[in-house]
């Protein structure tokens, strides 16, 4: 019962807050793409690396 409530709440928030282009993503996809991503990959003129918070 709790998981049903959680899923319904997640679906409601997804419809209200997200752009139309990603509203069709599953909750798992949203979690993996938006929440679990701690940093983003960056590319400069001659190097590539990762821009993690706190990295030097």
C-alpha positions as a Markdown table, in Angstrom:
| # | Residue | x | y | z |
|---|---|---|---|---|
| 1 | Unk | 0.0 | 0.0 | 0.0 |
| 2 | Unk | 2.8 | 2.4 | 0.8 |
| 3 | Unk | 4.5 | 1.8 | -2.5 |
| 4 | Unk | 1.3 | 2.5 | -4.4 |
| 5 | Unk | 1.0 | 5.8 | -2.5 |
| 6 | Unk | 4.6 | 6.7 | -3.2 |
| 7 | Unk | 4.3 | 5.9 | -6.9 |
| 8 | Unk | 1.1 | 7.9 | -7.2 |
| 9 | Unk | 2.8 | 10.9 | -5.5 |
| 10 | Unk | 5.8 | 10.5 | -7.8 |
| 11 | Unk | 3.6 | 10.5 | -10.9 |
| 12 | Unk | 1.7 | 13.6 | -9.7 |
| 13 | Unk | 4.9 | 15.5 | -9.1 |
| 14 | Unk | 6.3 | 14.4 | -12.4 |
| 15 | Unk | 3.2 | 15.8 | -14.2 |
| 16 | Unk | 3.2 | 19.1 | -12.3 |
| 17 | Unk | 6.9 | 19.9 | -12.3 |
| 18 | Unk | 8.7 | 18.4 | -15.3 |
| 19 | Unk | 8.9 | 19.6 | -18.9 |
| 20 | Unk | 6.7 | 17.8 | -21.4 |
| 21 | Unk | 9.7 | 16.2 | -23.1 |
| 22 | Unk | 10.6 | 14.0 | -20.0 |
| 23 | Unk | 7.1 | 13.5 | -18.5 |
| 24 | Unk | 6.9 | 10.0 | -20.2 |
| 25 | Unk | 10.1 | 8.7 | -18.4 |
| 26 | Unk | 9.6 | 6.1 | -15.8 |
| 27 | Unk | 10.3 | 6.9 | -12.2 |
| 28 | Unk | 13.4 | 4.7 | -12.3 |
| 29 | Unk | 14.7 | 6.6 | -15.3 |
| 30 | Unk | 14.1 | 9.9 | -13.6 |
| 31 | Unk | 16.0 | 8.7 | -10.5 |
| 32 | Unk | 18.9 | 7.4 | -12.5 |
| 33 | Unk | 19.2 | 10.4 | -14.7 |
| 34 | Unk | 18.4 | 13.2 | -12.4 |
| 35 | Unk | 19.2 | 12.1 | -8.8 |
| 36 | Unk | 22.0 | 9.7 | -9.0 |
| 37 | Unk | 24.2 | 11.8 | -11.2 |
| 38 | Unk | 26.6 | 13.5 | -8.9 |
| 39 | Unk | 28.6 | 15.4 | -11.5 |
| 40 | Unk | 28.6 | 16.0 | -15.2 |
| 41 | Unk | 31.2 | 15.3 | -17.8 |
| 42 | Unk | 33.0 | 18.3 | -19.2 |
| 43 | Unk | 35.1 | 18.6 | -22.3 |
| 44 | Unk | 37.7 | 21.3 | -22.9 |
| 45 | Unk | 39.9 | 22.1 | -25.9 |
| 46 | Unk | 42.4 | 19.3 | -25.3 |
| 47 | Unk | 41.2 | 17.4 | -22.2 |
| 48 | Unk | 38.1 | 15.7 | -21.0 |
| 49 | Unk | 37.3 | 14.9 | -17.4 |
| 50 | Unk | 34.6 | 14.9 | -14.8 |
| 51 | Unk | 33.3 | 17.9 | -12.9 |
| 52 | Unk | 32.5 | 16.3 | -9.6 |
| 53 | Unk | 31.7 | 18.5 | -6.6 |
| 54 | Unk | 34.8 | 18.8 | -4.4 |
| 55 | Unk | 37.1 | 17.5 | -7.1 |
| 56 | Unk | 40.4 | 19.3 | -7.7 |
